[in-house]
Amino acid sequence: MTYRAPVADIKFALDHSAGLESALREGIFGDLTDDVVEAVLAEAGRFASEAIAPLNAVGDRHGSHFKDGAVVTPPGWKETYRAWTQAGWNGLASPTQWGGQGLPTAVNAACIEMWNSAAMAFGLASFLTMAGIDALSAHGSEDLKRRYLPKLISGEWTGTMQLTEPQAGSDVGALRTRAERAADGSYRISGQKIFITYGEHDLTDNIIHFVLARLPNAPAGTKGLSLFLVPKFLLKADGSPGERNDVRAQSIEHKLGIHASPTCTMILGDKGGAIGFLIGEENRGMACMFTMMNHARLAVALQGVAIAERATQQAMAYARERKQGHAVGAAESSSPIIAHPDVKRMLLTMRALTRAARAICYTTAVALDRAAHGADTAMRHAAHERAALLTPVAKAFATDIGIEVASLGIQVHGGMGYIEETGAAQHYRDARIAAIYEGTNGIQAIDLVTRKLPLSGGAPVKAYMGELRHTVEAINVVNEPAFGWTSVRLEEALDSLERATQWLLGRGQNDPDTVLAGATPYLRLFAVAAGSAMLAEEALAALRIERNGADAAARVAIARFFAENVAVAASGLERIVFEGAESVNNADAALA
Ligand SMILES: Cc1cc2nc3c(=O)[nH]c(=O)nc-3n(C[C@H](O)[C@H](O)[C@H](O)COP(=O)(O)OP(=O)(O)OC[C@H]3O[C@@H](n4cnc5c(N)ncnc54)[C@H](O)[C@@H]3O)c2cc1C
């Protein structure tokens, strides 16, 4: 089944959920116009659907292969990557000073969704390059920027992000890779990293590794980590790749999904030390890494949306073709399965979850844009806190629903979904990793409740909840019967969110075990309440634009479905935060 980029839907979500349209009107992107944004999205959709999507099944079946230290990517991968970089897609949101196009993060986010819907393992090739560009632009010396940014931005070189070691996964502070100062101001890095995405490949003639390592006598934990740029090939005086550095892939992993993305074990310094260059200051590596991770977390969130979108498209098409049973009241003896209420329920769940997750991700992206380009310091600060609050919600919710939607996609296909040739199973296998890498979803939830809610004494989360309440009023004002119970269910969900948030900010602070046990259900509660409000906002916008038109009817129906079938879980989730979480900490006997 092919993928058709849902460009109109994407643009609608950008404009009406995430507020890109008003950001453009306010002029925060200078003279960038809506027409340009539309043209970029249309062209990205064309490239994703026509050039990348056909590679998805090939990449899954063929995989990347490791031989004698080199990695060979699947047929067509190299040529398509080259065409993709030559079209300028890698540097879409990168600084113009170094050859990027300086377009909004939100527009890039929409494109990242499309690349990953087309082929998630292909989308990954550029993922960490973009994250590395962010870190180097924000923290690198002028010399490093001059030598590395132009080729990273053009995509002629890719980047990797190297944190994980066998004993250091979620606990990054446990990493042991060593860095020693050299007389010439560079460093010698040695150690072993595991699970490094595109750590080795044949797409480009250099790979730039962003490596976390520890200096001698550095403080323990994350406070003693420094970030280094370690090129696969050291640069000659003219800036071209020269001598091979002391860093190599030892093997690649055999995985459940994303077979074409080489996941490498990397050995640094087995010939005396890989030459590395410090980014930022010594022992301040985590601050730089957070810049990288913020980009990467949103990008992983978009992978969840991407897989959900593709799985939904495929299930919709199958459900229209496959005939089984007789739907109530149908004229024909055998009905397409889309006519059966239980199949409709599955398809609507898929579409509603996908759109809600997309809205949350794009809203996060626009907040990042406002944090970078807002009119004054106060606006930039508020947007920065909004992005910080929403990033873990986007990452965990979108990747969780990516798996749920892909699983429903298999269910809609029945037995054929379990058979590899339909492709439904690949979506499910590919989706699974996104809830694990870039900080597991459990770690995202802990980040939300322990770091993001207490930001500025809880002001950002309170302000956000206040804004979501406006949607309830707006639905009531419009008085459209097709909304059904939407405003009531949304208001109930927001009440649950508010009570759970107040508890976490107040009494919960004295009860850390209960807070930690309730973090995941709280994140889900946050996401279903926010997602419900965002889908309702899209429906309201559609009504404003084309009263009684088909698109408005469809958007109202999805907003209503979400409120009445998904957001209603909020009260149960609230109860888990208050009561269920406590039972987790009283159940050790059950784990014996
Ligand atoms: C295909 C793939 C690609 C990857 N790409 C990269 C890459 O490019 N660069 C890179 O550096 N890494 C990469 N990773 C590593 C990935 O980021 C880690 O696997 C992930 O961070 C989890 O670490 P872990 O596997 O050690 O699991 P663990 O940290 O051992 O976690 C196991 C479980 O325990 C939970 N847990 C752990 N600590 C806590 C805690 N304090 N509180 C509550 N729960 C906790 C986790 O949520 C998880 O459910 C990749 C991994 C894979 C599989």
The ligand as an ORCA input file, in Angstrom:
! r2SCAN-3c Opt
* xyz 0 1
  C      17.230      0.901     17.594
  C      17.861      1.763     18.663
  C      18.489      2.938     18.306
  C      19.120      3.730     19.280
  N      19.801      4.850     18.901
  C      20.575      5.484     19.824
  C      21.480      6.515     19.423
  O      21.569      6.882     18.249
  N      22.272      7.076     20.385
  C      22.219      6.695     21.682
  O      22.967      7.238     22.484
  N      21.369      5.727     22.093
  C      20.560      5.113     21.196
  N      19.707      4.109     21.596
  C      19.632      3.756     23.000
  C      18.329      4.184     23.644
  O      18.289      5.581     23.764
  C      18.222      3.441     24.990
  O      17.942      2.078     24.677
  C      17.172      4.024     25.899
  O      17.545      5.294     26.347
  C      16.887      3.144     27.125
  O      18.075      2.726     27.751
  P      18.283      1.169     28.061
  O      18.057      0.423     26.787
  O      19.577      0.983     28.737
  O      17.109      0.786     29.032
  P      17.129      0.957     30.625
  O      17.631      2.303     30.992
  O      17.791     -0.219     31.220
  O      15.574      0.913     30.947
  C      14.824     -0.305     31.069
  C      13.453      0.043     31.625
  O      13.586      0.623     32.929
  C      12.986      1.909     32.985
  N      13.803      2.800     33.808
  C      15.134      2.967     33.784
  N      15.517      3.876     34.697
  C      14.405      4.293     35.334
  C      14.128      5.227     36.363
  N      15.083      5.963     36.923
  N      12.847      5.394     36.747
  C      11.851      4.698     36.172
  N      12.053      3.806     35.175
  C      13.310      3.608     34.762
  C      12.923      2.376     31.528
  O      11.877      3.313     31.317
  C      12.706      1.072     30.777
  O      11.347      0.749     30.748
  C      19.053      3.338     20.639
  C      18.395      2.155     21.000
  C      17.826      1.368     20.035
  C      17.180      0.065     20.438
*
